[in-house]
């Protein structure tokens, strides 16, 4: 077997959740403007959304929310390392929150209100010309 070389690409972030509903509901809390800036740290994610330079929404998603969370900083430079030896380097990117939430909803596991349907059903009668009867 060969040993890994220095050219091995390590993902910057690997995070997994078993159920995306809680994660998606957190994202909906700041989904009032696009795009959102996501900062990745070793302690979790920071999602910041700004509307017209007057309203700022910031959400902290700690790494405990995820079932698995691994953050590997990209390239660390000497200026980004504190004197006590702790890393201060963070990764950041922008994303359209509404698009991310729609992607998480593809399989219906990140549903909005938690119920099926709107609670109002319409039943059509087959008898000749009678109007539809509504039931709640």
MONOR-V777917 format. One record per backbone hydrogen bond with DSSP energy under -1.0 kcal/mol. CO is the residue of the C=O (numbers start at 1). NH is the residue of the N-H. E is the energy in kcal/mol with one decimal. If there is no record, write none. Layout:
co/nh/e
CO/NH/E
CO/NH/E
This chain:
co/nh/e
5/8/-1.3
12/72/-2.9
14/70/-2.7
16/67/-2.4
16/68/-1.5
20/24/-2.8
21/25/-2.2
22/26/-1.8
23/27/-1.8
24/28/-2.2
27/30/-1.2
28/31/-1.2
30/32/-1.5
36/95/-2.3
37/48/-2.6
38/93/-2.2
39/46/-2.2
40/91/-1.8
43/63/-2.4
44/41/-2.8
45/61/-3.1
46/39/-2.9
47/59/-2.8
48/37/-2.8
49/57/-3.3
51/54/-2.3
51/55/-1.6
55/51/-2.8
57/49/-2.9
59/47/-2.9
61/45/-2.9
62/65/-2.0
68/16/-2.3
70/14/-2.5
77/80/-1.3
78/81/-1.2
80/88/-1.5
82/85/-1.4
86/82/-1.9
91/40/-3.8
93/38/-3.4
95/36/-3.0
96/100/-2.0
97/101/-2.8
98/102/-2.0
99/103/-2.2
100/104/-2.1
101/105/-1.3
103/106/-1.2
105/108/-1.6
121/135/-1.7
123/133/-1.9
127/130/-1.5
133/123/-2.1
135/121/-1.5
